[in-house]
Amino acid sequence: MSNAVIKTFILLLCFGLLGVSVPANAGRIENIRARGYFGCGLGPDVAGFSVKQDQNNAGFDADVCRAVAVAILGADAKVVFKAAENVRQLSDNDDIDMVTRRLTWSLSRATTHGMMFGPITFYDGQGFLLPRDGAMSAAQLMGEKICVNAGPHAKTLIDHFRGAVRTVIVATDADAEKALHDGRCTAFSADVSWLAAARAGFKDGFARFAILPDIISKEPLAPLVRQGDDRFYEVVRWTVIALIEAEERNVTSRNAAEFGDSHGAVLGLDARWIEAVIAAVGNYGEMFERNLGQSSPIKLDRGLNKLWRDGGLMFAPPVR
């Protein structure tokens, strides 16, 4: 075979003109479709975010996974929930496609084991739970005994008050509830999402305890994925954005078809993928209210998770 023929053959092969099918940008989306289910990593049960119910998982984090699964696999998407106690379990288990488990977006987590975070799904922060007849602001807690778990929350508490509070280390929510009941501490400090879940488990929790509006740390929660598959990452990102924009446009699970053109082709998805997602889990506001809001057992205020037009931080780039 002459050099000219060889060069022509190579050019034809490179440009795909010989009919040889080589999947371009094959990656996690293709793997998910081939195996027939979406693998979702969740942490321990936390009321409102992920709770085992009838051999399935319910909650805000579980619904984020369902939304991405429907975007990729369609309305009848199957989601398999797996335990993900730490970041390493995502890197070690290829059947886990994404982790949603109240993970704070941080530099160390984003650079460990080749991971990266998707868009923020919940703006959290360390706050205070206390009896309803107690302090009205964090400033009134100066000099008081505060229940807190050992670790980062204790450090944040001490740093915020410059050592002007006394920490009472507790191991469990039940210990915190008893300490509050016995007067051994004035308040319990943890992430607001955790406090709301804990309150739901306390006896007459909502009637007896309130969460202060004061926040003393930034804890942006976001889904965690692997680096190296940009197309899958884009699907995760635009699915979350679509949930937020649907609420902005008053498109709900009841009128999902009104979302209109969803540009699925540019992501390798079905043309009506957003309609399917919203029909399955609702818009962002519906997800929040159902799992975390006043219609849920934990009755958490939306706070920073309101839409931007309502004074919150939830803002969607245009899906167009």
C-alpha contacts under 8 A as a table, 3 or more apart, distances in Angstrom:
res1	aa1	res2	aa2	distance
1	M	5	V	6.39
1	M	6	I	6.75
2	S	5	V	5.31
2	S	6	I	6.32
3	N	6	I	5.05
3	N	7	K	6.14
4	A	7	K	5.14
4	A	8	T	6.20
5	V	8	T	5.07
5	V	9	F	6.11
6	I	9	F	5.09
6	I	10	I	6.25
7	K	10	I	5.16
7	K	11	L	6.24
8	T	11	L	5.13
8	T	12	L	6.18
9	F	12	L	5.18
9	F	13	L	6.15
10	I	13	L	5.08
10	I	14	C	6.13
11	L	14	C	5.12
11	L	15	F	6.26
12	L	15	F	5.32
12	L	16	G	6.05
12	L	17	L	5.01
12	L	18	L	6.04
13	L	16	G	5.10
13	L	17	L	6.13
13	L	18	L	5.92
13	L	20	V	7.38
14	C	17	L	7.79
16	G	19	G	6.10
16	G	20	V	6.27
16	G	21	S	7.45
17	L	20	V	7.52
23	P	26	A	5.56
26	A	29	I	7.60
26	A	30	E	6.17
27	G	30	E	5.56
27	G	31	N	6.34
27	G	229	D	6.41
27	G	232	F	7.82
28	R	31	N	4.85
28	R	32	I	6.05
28	R	97	D	7.57
28	R	229	D	6.88
28	R	232	F	6.35
29	I	32	I	5.16
29	I	33	R	6.31
29	I	72	I	7.04
29	I	231	R	7.82
29	I	232	F	6.00
30	E	33	R	5.17
30	E	34	A	6.03
31	N	34	A	5.04
31	N	35	R	6.18
32	I	35	R	5.36
32	I	36	G	5.97
32	I	37	Y	5.92
32	I	38	F	5.90
33	R	36	G	4.99
33	R	37	Y	6.87
33	R	72	I	7.61
33	R	73	L	6.59
36	G	73	L	7.78
36	G	78	K	7.18
37	Y	69	A	7.71
37	Y	73	L	7.70
37	Y	77	A	6.73
37	Y	78	K	4.87
37	Y	79	V	5.53
37	Y	80	V	6.61
38	F	69	A	5.59
38	F	77	A	7.62
38	F	78	K	6.30
38	F	79	V	4.77
38	F	80	V	6.08
38	F	96	I	7.71
38	F	97	D	6.69
39	G	79	V	6.03
39	G	80	V	5.02
39	G	81	F	6.05
39	G	82	K	7.01
39	G	95	D	5.65
39	G	96	I	4.42
39	G	97	D	5.08
39	G	98	M	6.86
40	C	62	A	7.79
40	C	65	C	6.08
40	C	79	V	6.81
40	C	80	V	6.12
40	C	81	F	4.84
40	C	82	K	6.01
40	C	96	I	5.57
40	C	97	D	6.07
40	C	98	M	5.43
40	C	99	V	5.82
40	C	100	T	7.33
41	G	81	F	5.94
41	G	82	K	4.91
41	G	83	A	5.57
41	G	84	A	4.96
41	G	90	L	7.44
41	G	96	I	5.88
41	G	97	D	7.55
41	G	98	M	6.04
41	G	99	V	4.27
41	G	100	T	6.22
41	G	101	R	7.34
42	L	50	S	7.23
42	L	61	D	7.57
42	L	62	A	7.54
42	L	81	F	6.76
42	L	82	K	6.18
42	L	83	A	5.32
42	L	84	A	5.29
42	L	85	E	7.55
42	L	99	V	6.04
42	L	100	T	5.70
42	L	101	R	5.02
43	G	50	S	7.69
43	G	83	A	5.89
43	G	84	A	5.36
43	G	85	E	5.41
43	G	100	T	7.76
43	G	101	R	5.05
43	G	102	R	7.93
44	P	50	S	7.61
44	P	83	A	7.58
44	P	85	E	7.32
45	D	49	F	7.67
45	D	50	S	5.40
45	D	51	V	4.91
45	D	52	K	7.08
46	V	49	F	5.56
46	V	50	S	5.44
46	V	51	V	6.16
46	V	194	W	7.39
46	V	197	A	6.18
47	A	50	S	6.21
47	A	51	V	6.01
47	A	59	G	7.37
47	A	197	A	4.85
47	A	198	A	7.77
47	A	200	A	7.43
47	A	298	I	7.19
48	G	51	V	7.22
48	G	58	A	7.80
48	G	59	G	4.95
48	G	60	F	6.15
48	G	197	A	6.69
48	G	291	N	4.91
48	G	292	L	5.20
48	G	296	S	7.52
48	G	297	P	7.64
48	G	298	I	6.63
49	F	58	A	7.37
49	F	59	G	4.22
49	F	60	F	4.48
49	F	61	D	5.03
49	F	62	A	6.95
49	F	101	R	7.73
49	F	102	R	7.85
49	F	291	N	6.98
49	F	292	L	7.59
50	S	57	N	6.10
50	S	58	A	5.45
50	S	59	G	4.43
50	S	60	F	6.63
50	S	61	D	5.97
50	S	62	A	5.92
50	S	101	R	7.92
51	V	57	N	5.47
51	V	58	A	5.32
51	V	59	G	6.24
52	K	55	Q	6.50
52	K	56	N	5.61
52	K	57	N	4.51
52	K	58	A	6.35
53	Q	56	N	5.13
53	Q	57	N	5.60
53	Q	58	A	6.43
54	D	57	N	7.93
56	N	81	F	7.96
57	N	62	A	6.27
57	N	81	F	7.34
58	A	62	A	5.85
58	A	63	D	7.23
59	G	62	A	5.25
59	G	63	D	6.18
59	G	291	N	5.43
60	F	63	D	5.11
60	F	64	V	6.40
60	F	287	M	6.42
60	F	288	F	6.79
60	F	291	N	5.60
60	F	292	L	7.28
61	D	64	V	5.18
61	D	65	C	6.65
61	D	100	T	5.42
61	D	101	R	6.32
61	D	102	R	7.59
62	A	65	C	5.26
62	A	66	R	6.35
62	A	100	T	7.37
63	D	66	R	4.80
63	D	67	A	6.10
63	D	281	V	6.48
63	D	287	M	7.34
64	V	67	A	5.17
64	V	68	V	6.57
64	V	100	T	7.45
64	V	240	V	7.64
65	C	68	V	5.31
65	C	69	A	6.11
65	C	79	V	7.63
65	C	98	M	7.60
65	C	100	T	7.23
66	R	69	A	4.95
66	R	70	V	6.10
66	R	77	A	7.76
66	R	79	V	6.60
66	R	281	V	7.40
67	A	70	V	5.29
67	A	71	A	6.30
67	A	239	T	6.91
67	A	277	V	5.36
67	A	278	I	7.80
67	A	280	A	7.30
67	A	281	V	6.49
68	V	71	A	5.03
68	V	72	I	6.44
68	V	235	V	7.25
68	V	236	V	6.04
68	V	239	T	6.18
68	V	277	V	7.73
69	A	72	I	5.32
69	A	73	L	5.80
69	A	74	G	7.39
69	A	77	A	5.86
69	A	78	K	7.26
69	A	79	V	6.72
70	V	73	L	5.13
70	V	74	G	4.51
70	V	75	A	5.38
70	V	76	D	7.11
70	V	77	A	5.24
70	V	273	W	7.44
70	V	276	A	6.72
70	V	277	V	5.68
70	V	280	A	7.67
71	A	74	G	5.88
71	A	235	V	7.56
71	A	239	T	7.12
71	A	269	L	6.94
71	A	270	D	7.87
71	A	273	W	5.25
71	A	274	I	6.85
71	A	276	A	7.21
71	A	277	V	6.06
72	I	77	A	7.99
72	I	235	V	7.95
72	I	269	L	6.37
72	I	273	W	7.88
73	L	76	D	7.20
73	L	77	A	5.09
73	L	78	K	7.90
74	G	77	A	5.47
74	G	270	D	7.84
74	G	273	W	7.02
74	G	276	A	6.76
75	A	276	A	5.58
75	A	277	V	7.30
75	A	280	A	6.96
82	K	96	I	7.18
84	A	87	V	7.29
84	A	89	Q	5.73
84	A	90	L	6.88
84	A	99	V	7.10
84	A	101	R	7.96
85	E	89	Q	7.03
86	N	89	Q	5.80
86	N	90	L	7.64
87	V	90	L	5.62
87	V	91	S	7.02
87	V	109	R	7.48
87	V	112	T	7.90
87	V	113	H	7.76
88	R	91	S	5.18
88	R	92	D	6.09
88	R	113	H	6.85
89	Q	92	D	5.03
89	Q	93	N	5.87
90	L	93	N	5.45
90	L	94	D	7.10
90	L	96	I	6.02
90	L	97	D	7.60
90	L	98	M	7.40
90	L	99	V	7.09
90	L	225	V	7.87
90	L	226	R	7.91
91	S	94	D	6.96
91	S	113	H	6.42
91	S	114	G	7.71
91	S	115	M	7.91
91	S	226	R	7.31
93	N	96	I	5.76
94	D	97	D	6.85
96	I	99	V	7.33
97	D	225	V	6.86
98	M	223	P	6.67
98	M	224	L	5.75
98	M	225	V	5.03
98	M	226	R	7.86
99	V	223	P	5.59
99	V	224	L	5.08
99	V	225	V	6.70
100	T	103	L	6.97
100	T	222	A	6.94
100	T	223	P	4.70
100	T	224	L	6.56
101	R	223	P	7.52
102	R	221	L	5.57
102	R	222	A	7.22
103	L	220	P	7.92
103	L	221	L	5.20
103	L	222	A	6.20
103	L	223	P	7.23
103	L	224	L	7.81
104	T	219	E	5.26
104	T	220	P	5.26
104	T	221	L	4.56
104	T	222	A	6.63
105	W	109	R	7.02
105	W	110	A	7.04
105	W	117	F	6.54
105	W	219	E	7.18
105	W	220	P	5.73
105	W	221	L	5.90
105	W	222	A	6.19
106	S	109	R	5.46
106	S	110	A	6.04
107	L	110	A	5.06
107	L	111	T	6.17
108	S	111	T	5.38
108	S	112	T	6.06
109	R	112	T	5.21
109	R	115	M	7.22
109	R	116	M	7.74
110	A	114	G	7.55
110	A	115	M	5.33
110	A	116	M	4.70
110	A	117	F	6.35
111	T	114	G	5.99
111	T	115	M	6.00
111	T	116	M	7.02
112	T	115	M	6.07
114	G	226	R	6.05
114	G	227	Q	5.51
115	M	224	L	6.82
115	M	225	V	5.77
115	M	226	R	4.42
115	M	227	Q	5.17
116	M	224	L	5.86
116	M	225	V	5.56
116	M	226	R	5.95
116	M	227	Q	5.88
117	F	222	A	6.04
117	F	223	P	5.72
117	F	224	L	4.58
117	F	225	V	6.15
118	G	222	A	5.75
118	G	223	P	5.25
118	G	224	L	6.11
118	G	225	V	7.10
118	G	233	Y	7.03
118	G	236	V	6.63
118	G	237	R	5.72
119	P	222	A	5.75
119	P	223	P	7.13
119	P	237	R	5.72
119	P	240	V	6.93
119	P	241	I	7.90
120	I	123	Y	7.10
120	I	220	P	6.10
120	I	221	L	5.56
120	I	222	A	4.45
120	I	223	P	7.52
121	T	220	P	7.76
121	T	221	L	5.96
121	T	222	A	5.36
121	T	223	P	7.63
121	T	240	V	7.23
122	F	220	P	6.16
122	F	221	L	5.15
122	F	222	A	6.98
122	F	305	N	6.32
123	Y	218	K	7.73
123	Y	219	E	6.30
123	Y	220	P	4.66
123	Y	221	L	6.14
123	Y	304	L	6.14
123	Y	305	N	6.01
123	Y	313	L	7.99
124	D	191	D	6.53
124	D	192	V	6.31
124	D	193	S	6.60
124	D	218	K	6.57
124	D	219	E	4.72
124	D	220	P	5.61
124	D	221	L	6.74
125	G	191	D	5.14
125	G	192	V	5.93
125	G	193	S	7.99
125	G	215	I	5.64
125	G	216	I	6.58
125	G	217	S	4.95
125	G	218	K	4.94
125	G	219	E	4.75
125	G	220	P	7.61
126	Q	153	H	7.37
126	Q	189	S	6.70
126	Q	190	A	5.04
126	Q	191	D	3.95
126	Q	192	V	5.72
126	Q	215	I	5.55
126	Q	216	I	5.49
126	Q	217	S	5.29
126	Q	218	K	7.42
126	Q	219	E	7.54
127	G	189	S	5.57
127	G	190	A	5.76
127	G	191	D	5.79
127	G	192	V	5.35
127	G	195	L	7.84
127	G	211	I	7.31
127	G	212	L	6.76
127	G	213	P	7.54
127	G	214	D	6.08
127	G	215	I	4.91
127	G	216	I	6.32
128	F	138	A	7.58
128	F	187	A	6.12
128	F	188	F	5.58
128	F	189	S	4.56
128	F	190	A	6.70
128	F	192	V	7.32
128	F	195	L	7.49
128	F	211	I	5.67
128	F	212	L	5.62
128	F	214	D	7.49
129	L	187	A	5.50
129	L	188	F	5.08
129	L	189	S	6.38
129	L	195	L	6.38
129	L	209	F	6.58
129	L	210	A	5.70
129	L	211	I	4.53
129	L	212	L	6.52
130	L	134	G	6.32
130	L	135	A	7.64
130	L	180	L	7.47
130	L	186	T	6.52
130	L	187	A	4.51
130	L	188	F	6.38
130	L	209	F	5.46
130	L	210	A	5.71
130	L	211	I	6.61
130	L	212	L	7.88
131	P	134	G	5.26
131	P	180	L	7.78
131	P	187	A	7.60
131	P	208	R	5.78
131	P	209	F	4.38
131	P	210	A	6.11
132	R	207	A	7.89
132	R	208	R	5.82
132	R	209	F	4.94
132	R	210	A	5.19
134	G	186	T	7.76
135	A	138	A	7.38
135	A	140	Q	5.86
135	A	141	L	6.93
136	M	140	Q	7.08
136	M	212	L	6.85
137	S	140	Q	5.62
137	S	141	L	7.40
137	S	212	L	6.31
137	S	213	P	7.47
137	S	214	D	6.65
138	A	141	L	5.32
138	A	142	M	7.61
138	A	212	L	7.29
138	A	214	D	6.12
139	A	142	M	5.95
141	L	144	E	5.29
141	L	165	V	7.37
141	L	186	T	7.73
142	M	161	F	7.05
142	M	164	A	5.87
142	M	165	V	5.65
143	G	164	A	5.32
143	G	165	V	4.51
143	G	166	R	6.67
144	E	165	V	5.32
144	E	166	R	6.06
144	E	185	C	7.36
144	E	186	T	6.36
145	K	165	V	6.04
145	K	166	R	4.53
145	K	167	T	5.63
145	K	168	V	6.41
145	K	184	R	7.21
145	K	185	C	4.70
145	K	186	T	5.69
145	K	187	A	7.33
146	I	165	V	6.94
146	I	166	R	6.11
146	I	167	T	4.98
146	I	168	V	5.73
146	I	185	C	5.19
146	I	186	T	5.77
146	I	187	A	5.12
146	I	188	F	5.77
146	I	189	S	6.80
147	C	167	T	5.93
147	C	168	V	4.57
147	C	169	I	5.80
147	C	170	V	6.28
147	C	176	A	6.23
147	C	179	A	7.60
147	C	185	C	5.80
147	C	186	T	7.59
147	C	187	A	6.07
147	C	188	F	4.53
147	C	189	S	6.18
148	V	153	H	6.66
148	V	154	A	5.90
148	V	167	T	6.64
148	V	168	V	6.17
148	V	169	I	5.19
148	V	170	V	5.83
148	V	176	A	7.77
148	V	188	F	5.90
148	V	189	S	5.31
148	V	190	A	6.66
149	N	153	H	6.48
149	N	154	A	6.39
149	N	169	I	5.43
149	N	170	V	5.24
149	N	171	A	5.98
149	N	172	T	7.62
149	N	190	A	7.63
150	A	153	H	6.86
150	A	154	A	5.68
150	A	169	I	5.92
150	A	170	V	7.28
150	A	171	A	7.62
151	G	154	A	5.57
151	G	155	K	6.56
152	P	155	K	5.10
152	P	156	T	6.12
153	H	156	T	5.12
153	H	157	L	6.12
153	H	189	S	7.38
153	H	190	A	6.17
154	A	157	L	5.10
154	A	158	I	6.24
154	A	167	T	7.25
155	K	158	I	5.18
155	K	159	D	6.02
156	T	159	D	5.12
156	T	160	H	5.96
156	T	216	I	7.64
156	T	217	S	7.31
157	L	160	H	5.27
157	L	161	F	6.33
157	L	189	S	7.74
157	L	216	I	7.84
158	I	161	F	5.42
158	I	162	R	5.65
158	I	163	G	4.85
158	I	164	A	7.37
158	I	165	V	6.95
158	I	167	T	7.91
159	D	162	R	4.89
159	D	163	G	6.52
160	H	163	G	7.78
160	H	216	I	6.84
161	F	164	A	5.23
161	F	165	V	6.39
163	G	166	R	7.53
168	V	185	C	6.93
170	V	173	D	7.68
170	V	175	D	5.84
170	V	176	A	6.03
171	A	175	D	6.51
171	A	176	A	7.96
172	T	175	D	5.16
172	T	176	A	6.51
173	D	176	A	4.97
173	D	177	E	6.17
173	D	198	A	6.15
174	A	177	E	5.05
174	A	178	K	6.25
174	A	202	F	7.70
175	D	178	K	5.21
175	D	179	A	6.11
176	A	179	A	5.04
176	A	180	L	6.13
176	A	188	F	6.49
177	E	180	L	5.19
177	E	181	H	6.14
177	E	202	F	6.86
178	K	181	H	4.95
178	K	182	D	6.00
179	A	182	D	5.12
179	A	183	G	6.00
179	A	184	R	4.95
179	A	185	C	5.86
180	L	183	G	5.16
180	L	184	R	6.13
180	L	185	C	5.41
180	L	186	T	6.27
180	L	187	A	6.71
180	L	188	F	7.62
181	H	184	R	7.78
182	D	185	C	7.94
183	G	186	T	6.61
185	C	188	F	7.48
188	F	195	L	7.96
189	S	195	L	7.60
190	A	194	W	6.41
190	A	195	L	6.15
191	D	194	W	5.19
191	D	195	L	6.22
191	D	219	E	7.83
192	V	195	L	4.90
192	V	196	A	6.11
192	V	211	I	7.61
193	S	196	A	5.30
193	S	197	A	6.36
193	S	300	L	7.93
194	W	197	A	5.09
194	W	198	A	6.02
195	L	198	A	4.95
195	L	199	R	5.99
195	L	211	I	7.54
196	A	199	R	5.13
196	A	200	A	6.35
196	A	211	I	7.65
196	A	298	I	5.55
196	A	299	K	7.42
196	A	300	L	6.32
197	A	200	A	5.22
197	A	201	G	6.77
197	A	298	I	5.89
198	A	201	G	5.25
198	A	202	F	6.54
199	R	202	F	5.11
199	R	205	G	4.91
199	R	206	F	6.38
199	R	209	F	7.05
199	R	298	I	7.17
200	A	205	G	5.68
200	A	206	F	6.68
200	A	297	P	6.32
200	A	298	I	5.21
201	G	205	G	6.74
202	F	205	G	4.53
204	D	207	A	5.51
204	D	208	R	6.08
205	G	208	R	5.26
205	G	209	F	5.71
206	F	209	F	5.53
206	F	210	A	7.04
206	F	298	I	7.86
215	I	218	K	7.92
225	V	233	Y	7.25
226	R	229	D	7.29
227	Q	230	D	7.63
229	D	232	F	5.64
229	D	233	Y	6.38
230	D	233	Y	4.99
230	D	234	E	6.08
231	R	234	E	5.07
231	R	235	V	6.38
231	R	267	L	6.85
232	F	235	V	5.10
232	F	236	V	6.37
233	Y	236	V	5.11
233	Y	237	R	6.12
234	E	237	R	4.98
234	E	238	W	5.97
234	E	267	L	7.37
235	V	238	W	5.32
235	V	239	T	5.89
235	V	267	L	6.60
236	V	239	T	5.28
236	V	240	V	6.49
237	R	240	V	5.52
237	R	241	I	6.32
238	W	241	I	4.79
238	W	242	A	5.86
238	W	319	V	7.80
239	T	242	A	5.05
239	T	243	L	6.41
239	T	274	I	7.50
240	V	243	L	5.18
240	V	244	I	6.59
241	I	244	I	5.21
241	I	245	E	6.13
241	I	316	A	5.33
241	I	317	P	6.94
241	I	319	V	7.68
242	A	245	E	5.03
242	A	246	A	5.89
242	A	274	I	6.83
242	A	283	N	7.97
242	A	316	A	7.49
242	A	319	V	6.80
243	L	246	A	5.29
243	L	247	E	6.69
243	L	278	I	6.98
243	L	282	G	7.51
243	L	283	N	4.67
243	L	284	Y	4.85
244	I	247	E	5.33
244	I	248	E	6.42
244	I	283	N	6.44
244	I	284	Y	5.12
244	I	285	G	7.63
244	I	307	L	7.96
244	I	314	M	7.05
244	I	315	F	6.98
244	I	316	A	5.86
245	E	248	E	4.80
245	E	249	R	6.17
245	E	283	N	8.00
245	E	315	F	7.73
245	E	316	A	5.48
245	E	317	P	7.82
245	E	318	P	7.36
245	E	319	V	7.55
246	A	249	R	5.12
246	A	250	N	6.04
246	A	251	V	4.86
246	A	252	T	6.83
246	A	259	F	6.93
246	A	278	I	7.74
246	A	283	N	5.54
246	A	284	Y	7.42
247	E	250	N	4.87
247	E	251	V	5.84
247	E	252	T	6.96
247	E	283	N	5.37
247	E	284	Y	6.07
247	E	285	G	6.10
248	E	251	V	7.70
248	E	307	L	7.37
249	R	259	F	7.97
251	V	254	R	7.83
251	V	255	N	5.93
251	V	256	A	5.75
251	V	258	E	6.53
251	V	259	F	6.27
251	V	283	N	7.04
252	T	255	N	5.41
252	T	256	A	5.49
252	T	278	I	6.50
252	T	279	A	7.37
252	T	282	G	5.50
252	T	283	N	5.58
252	T	286	E	7.51
253	S	256	A	5.23
253	S	278	I	5.30
253	S	279	A	4.31
253	S	280	A	6.91
253	S	281	V	6.95
253	S	282	G	4.47
253	S	283	N	6.88
254	R	279	A	6.94
255	N	258	E	5.81
255	N	279	A	7.90
256	A	259	F	5.91
256	A	275	E	5.07
256	A	276	A	7.57
256	A	278	I	5.73
256	A	279	A	5.58
257	A	260	G	6.33
257	A	275	E	5.47
258	E	275	E	7.95
259	F	262	S	7.53
259	F	274	I	7.48
259	F	275	E	6.54
260	G	275	E	7.81
261	D	271	A	7.58
261	D	272	R	7.56
261	D	320	R	7.55
262	S	271	A	6.35
262	S	272	R	6.40
262	S	273	W	7.05
262	S	274	I	6.18
262	S	319	V	6.95
262	S	320	R	6.91
263	H	266	V	6.09
263	H	267	L	7.61
263	H	271	A	6.34
263	H	319	V	7.98
263	H	320	R	6.84
264	G	267	L	5.44
264	G	268	G	6.18
264	G	269	L	4.62
264	G	270	D	5.36
264	G	271	A	4.62
264	G	272	R	6.95
264	G	273	W	6.45
265	A	268	G	4.86
265	A	269	L	5.52
265	A	270	D	6.65
265	A	271	A	6.33
266	V	269	L	7.50
269	L	273	W	6.48
270	D	273	W	5.19
272	R	275	E	5.34
272	R	276	A	6.41
273	W	276	A	5.11
273	W	277	V	6.22
274	I	277	V	4.94
274	I	278	I	6.10
275	E	278	I	5.34
275	E	279	A	6.02
276	A	279	A	5.14
276	A	280	A	6.13
277	V	280	A	5.16
277	V	281	V	6.27
277	V	282	G	7.31
278	I	281	V	5.44
278	I	282	G	4.40
278	I	283	N	5.64
279	A	282	G	5.75
281	V	286	E	7.79
281	V	287	M	6.62
282	G	285	G	7.77
282	G	286	E	5.40
282	G	287	M	6.10
283	N	286	E	5.27
283	N	287	M	6.28
284	Y	287	M	5.15
284	Y	288	F	6.17
285	G	288	F	5.08
285	G	289	E	6.03
286	E	289	E	5.20
286	E	290	R	5.94
287	M	290	R	5.33
287	M	291	N	6.13
287	M	292	L	7.93
288	F	291	N	5.45
288	F	292	L	5.22
288	F	293	G	5.80
288	F	302	R	7.87
289	E	292	L	5.50
289	E	293	G	3.99
289	E	294	Q	6.36
289	E	295	S	5.91
289	E	296	S	6.72
290	R	293	G	6.30
290	R	295	S	5.95
290	R	296	S	5.66
291	N	295	S	7.74
291	N	296	S	5.47
291	N	297	P	7.98
292	L	295	S	7.61
292	L	296	S	5.52
292	L	297	P	7.49
292	L	298	I	5.92
292	L	299	K	6.01
292	L	300	L	5.56
293	G	296	S	5.40
293	G	298	I	6.94
293	G	299	K	4.71
293	G	300	L	4.86
293	G	301	D	6.12
293	G	302	R	6.92
294	Q	297	P	7.57
294	Q	298	I	7.37
294	Q	299	K	4.09
294	Q	300	L	6.25
294	Q	301	D	7.17
295	S	299	K	6.58
296	S	299	K	5.51
302	R	305	N	5.04
302	R	306	K	5.50
303	G	306	K	5.94
303	G	312	G	6.56
304	L	311	G	7.51
304	L	312	G	4.44
304	L	313	L	5.49
304	L	314	M	7.58
305	N	312	G	5.49
305	N	313	L	5.91
305	N	314	M	5.78
306	K	310	D	5.99
306	K	311	G	6.48
306	K	312	G	4.17
306	K	313	L	6.37
306	K	314	M	5.98
307	L	310	D	5.29
307	L	311	G	6.62
307	L	312	G	5.00
307	L	313	L	6.07
307	L	314	M	4.55
307	L	315	F	6.29
308	W	311	G	5.19
308	W	312	G	4.59
308	W	313	L	5.10
308	W	314	M	5.35
308	W	315	F	5.65
309	R	312	G	7.09
